């Protein structure tokens, strides 16, 4: 008679595993300390994601995490469709090297779904990293299993911890996952490093829209006037830091105005060059802005330059 199968015993969440899970999450937002604790953001996904093949969905999620976390291997937790025990999730580790064909990642995901290690999760605990929830959603206990970021399949959505992510940070993750699933199949042979996360519209916006240098400026605007306008708009903001010293916009505006008037009395005007011999620091910034305000152009001269080089630079500027 065959021996009965023995169920895997749940493992505790060790520090090493917690670190591995956290490292595979998308880069977290820098949030202010006064943010509300315990809240969660939700980004709805297309209904088709709820119908995706489980291995295909896991592979797409692993590739998404690898790209956003800048890793070639990811570790995530998973709640299966029919959890054997309440309060347990499975742990999956997948290698996602750029040269790996996507179909092989899907095959590895299918194998990982068969017998992943079981992790014992305290009631209502929040796991580090990412959780893929494949449960049917009709078990109230499944809602007690949280992670920093949860992909839910029953009612397709990304669910994020507000202590880690801003609400609008989930939208690009949702778009990229949706695009990956729409442009691949479990048999896609393209290498994971060649698959696009962005659709054509987002790619155009990232490559060209965000990098456009065309700004609507007044015809008579000068660099000095634009700098002055910005300094006066945020007078208390810190605009320059050097070692332990800092300079606010108001202080920079006042100091550069004083020096600009002195430079003007010395003959600095539009079309004139001013040699700036000053070590890098806050005084350098003040002098630079003052020269622009006086209408001149600066020639940066490092105090460590040999005298012959300094003479050559000055001669070339005449």
C-alpha positions in Angstrom: 0.0 0.0 0.0 1.3 3.4 -0.9 2.2 5.8 1.9 -0.2 8.7 2.3 1.1 12.0 1.2 2.3 14.3 4.0 1.3 17.9 3.8 4.1 20.4 3.9 4.5 22.1 7.3 4.2 25.9 7.2 7.4 27.8 7.7 7.8 31.0 9.7 8.6 34.3 8.0 12.3 34.6 8.6 14.3 37.8 8.3 16.1 36.4 5.2 12.8 35.6 3.5 11.2 38.9 4.5 14.2 40.7 2.9 14.0 38.7 -0.3 10.3 39.4 -0.6 10.8 43.2 0.0 13.6 43.4 -2.5 11.4 42.1 -5.3 8.8 44.8 -4.9 8.6 47.8 -7.2 10.6 50.8 -6.0 8.6 52.4 -3.1 7.6 56.1 -3.1 9.2 58.6 -0.8 6.3 59.5 1.4 6.0 62.1 4.2 6.0 60.8 7.7 2.6 62.3 8.4 0.9 60.0 5.8 -2.1 58.0 7.0 -1.2 54.6 8.3 -3.2 51.4 7.5 -4.9 52.8 4.4 -4.7 51.0 1.0 -5.0 52.2 -2.6 -6.7 50.2 -5.3 -6.3 50.3 -9.1 -8.9 48.3 -11.1 -7.6 46.0 -13.8 -9.4 44.8 -17.0 -11.7 41.9 -16.4 -9.7 39.8 -18.9 -6.9 39.5 -16.3 -9.2 37.4 -14.2 -9.5 34.9 -17.0 -5.8 34.6 -17.7 -3.9 31.3 -17.4 -2.4 31.2 -13.9 1.1 30.4 -15.1 0.9 33.2 -17.8 -0.3 35.7 -15.1 2.5 34.7 -12.7 5.1 35.0 -15.4 3.9 38.4 -16.5 3.9 39.6 -12.9 7.4 38.2 -12.3 8.7 40.1 -15.4 6.9 43.3 -14.2 8.6 43.0 -10.8 12.0 42.2 -12.3 11.8 45.3 -14.4 10.5 47.7 -11.8 12.7 46.3 -9.0 15.7 46.1 -11.3 16.4 42.4 -10.6 17.0 39.2 -12.5 15.2 37.1 -9.9 12.1 37.7 -7.9 10.5 36.3 -4.8 6.8 36.7 -4.2 4.1 35.2 -2.1 1.0 33.5 -3.5 -2.4 32.6 -2.2 -3.7 29.7 -4.3 -7.3 29.4 -5.6 -8.1 26.8 -2.9 -5.9 27.4 0.1 -5.3 24.2 2.1 -5.2 26.1 5.4 -6.4 29.5 6.4 -3.6 32.0 7.2 -1.0 30.4 4.9 0.4 31.5 1.6 3.0 30.0 -0.7 6.4 31.4 -1.6 7.6 31.4 -5.2 11.1 32.3 -6.5 11.6 32.8 -10.3 14.7 33.6 -12.3 14.0 36.3 -14.9 17.2 36.9 -16.9 16.8 39.2 -19.9 17.8 36.4 -22.4 15.2 33.9 -21.1 12.4 33.3 -23.6 9.1 34.3 -22.1 7.6 30.8 -22.8 10.3 29.3 -20.6 9.4 31.8 -17.8 5.8 30.6 -18.2 6.9 27.0 -18.0 9.0 27.7 -14.8 5.9 29.5 -13.4 3.8 26.5 -14.0 6.3 24.2 -12.2 6.5 26.7 -9.3 2.7 26.6 -8.9 2.8 22.9 -8.3 4.6 22.6 -5.0 5.8 26.0 -3.6 6.9 26.2 0.0 4.2 27.1 2.5 4.5 30.2 4.7 2.7 30.6 7.9 1.2 34.2 8.1 -0.1 35.7 11.3 -3.8 36.7 11.2 -4.3 40.1 9.5 -0.5 40.5 9.0 0.9 42.5 6.1 3.6 40.6 4.2 6.6 42.4 2.7 6.8 42.6 -1.0 4.2 41.3 -3.5 1.3 38.8 -3.1 -0.5 37.2 -6.0 -4.0 36.3 -4.8 -5.5 33.6 -7.0 -8.3 32.7 -4.5 -11.9 32.8 -5.7 -12.5 35.8 -3.4 -15.5 34.2 -1.7 -13.5 33.3 1.4 -13.6 36.1 3.9 -10.2 35.0 5.3 -8.5 35.8 2.0 -9.1 39.5 2.6 -7.0 39.2 5.8 -3.9 38.3 3.9 -2.2 41.5 2.8 1.1 42.5 1.4 2.7 45.8 0.4 1.3 45.2 -3.1 -1.4 42.6 -3.9 -2.5 41.5 -7.4 -6.1 40.1 -7.0 -7.5 37.8 -9.7 -11.1 37.2 -8.6 -12.0 40.9 -8.9 -8.9 42.0 -11.0 -7.1 44.9 -9.2 -3.8 46.0 -7.8 -4.1 46.7 -4.1 -1.3 48.8 -2.5 -0.3 49.7 1.0 -0.6 53.5 1.4 2.4 53.5 3.7 4.5 52.3 0.7 2.9 53.6 -2.5 1.0 56.7 -3.6 -2.3 56.1 -5.3 -1.1 57.2 -8.7 1.9 54.9 -8.5 -0.3 51.9 -9.1 -1.6 53.1 -12.4 1.6 52.6 -14.4 2.1 49.1 -12.8 -1.5 48.2 -13.9 -0.9 49.5 -17.4 2.4 47.6 -17.8 0.9 44.3 -16.5 -2.1 44.7 -18.8 0.1 45.4 -21.8 2.3 42.4 -21.1 -0.6 40.0 -20.8 -2.2 41.5 -24.0 1.0 41.2 -26.1 2.1 37.7 -25.0 0.8 34.2 -24.8 2.2 31.2 -22.8 4.0 30.2 -26.1 5.7 33.6 -26.7 9.3 32.9 -27.6 10.6 36.5 -27.4 13.3 37.1 -24.7 12.0 38.7 -21.6 14.5 41.6 -22.0 13.0 42.4 -25.4 9.3 42.6 -24.3 7.9 46.1 -24.0 6.1 47.2 -20.8 4.7 50.3 -22.4 2.2 50.6 -25.2 3.0 52.9 -28.2 1.3 55.9 -26.6 3.1 55.7 -23.3 6.4 55.0 -25.1 6.0 58.2 -27.2 5.1 60.2 -24.1 8.2 58.9 -22.2 10.7 59.3 -25.0 9.4 62.6 -26.5 6.6 64.1 -24.5 8.5 64.2 -21.1 11.8 65.3 -22.8 10.3 68.1 -24.8 12.3 71.3 -24.2 9.7 73.6 -25.8 8.3 75.9 -23.2 5.9 78.9 -23.7 8.1 81.8 -22.6 7.7 85.6 -23.1 9.6 86.9 -26.1 11.6 89.2 -23.9 12.4 86.6 -21.2 16.1 86.2 -20.2 17.8 83.5 -18.2 18.3 86.0 -15.3 14.6 87.1 -15.3 13.4 83.5 -15.2 15.8 82.7 -12.4 14.6 85.7 -10.4 11.0 84.8 -11.0 11.6 81.3 -9.6 13.6 82.6 -6.6 10.8 85.0 -5.7 8.1 82.4 -6.2 9.5 80.1 -3.4 11.5 82.5 -1.2 11.7 80.1 1.8 12.7 77.0 -0.2 16.2 75.7 0.0 17.8 76.0 -3.5 21.5 75.1 -2.9 23.3 73.0 -0.3 27.0 72.6 0.2 28.3 70.5 3.0 26.5 71.7 6.1 25.5 75.1 4.6 22.2 75.8 2.8 20.9 78.8 0.8 17.3 79.7 0.5 15.8 81.2 -2.6 15.3 84.6 -0.8 18.9 84.6 0.4 20.3 83.8 -3.1 18.1 86.5 -4.7 19.3 89.2 -2.2 23.0 88.3 -2.3 23.1 88.0 -6.1 21.3 91.3 -6.4 23.9 93.0 -4.3 26.8 91.5 -6.3 25.1 92.2 -9.6 24.9 95.9 -8.8 28.6 95.9 -7.9 29.4 94.2 -11.2 27.3 96.7 -13.0 29.3 99.6 -11.4 32.5 97.8 -12.6 31.3 97.8 -16.2 29.7 94.4 -16.6 26.9 94.5 -19.2 25.4 92.3 -21.9 28.1 90.9 -24.1 30.8 91.1 -21.4 32.6 88.1 -20.0 33.4 87.7 -16.3 36.1 85.3 -15.1 34.8 83.4 -12.1 37.7 82.2 -10.0 36.0 80.6 -7.0 36.0 77.1 -5.4 32.7 75.2 -5.8 30.4 76.2 -3.0 27.5 78.6 -2.2 29.6 81.7 -3.0 30.1 80.2 -6.5 26.3 79.9 -7.0 25.8 83.5 -5.8 28.5 84.8 -8.2 27.1 82.8 -11.1 23.6 84.2 -10.7 24.9 87.7 -10.1 26.9 87.6 -13.4 23.7 86.6 -15.3 21.7 89.3 -13.6 24.3 91.9 -14.6 23.9 90.7 -18.2 27.3 89.1 -18.5 28.5 85.6 -19.2 30.8 83.7 -16.8 34.0 81.9 -17.5 34.5 79.3 -14.8 38.2 79.0 -13.7 39.2 76.3 -11.2 41.7 77.7 -8.7 43.7 74.5 -9.3 44.3 75.3 -13.0 48.0 76.1 -14.0 48.6 79.7 -14.6 49.4 79.1 -18.3 46.0 77.5 -18.8 44.2 80.4 -17.0 46.0 83.0 -19.2 45.0 81.0 -22.3 41.3 80.9 -21.2 41.2 84.6 -20.6 42.9 85.4 -23.9 40.4 83.2 -25.8 37.5 85.1 -24.2 38.5 88.5 -25.4 
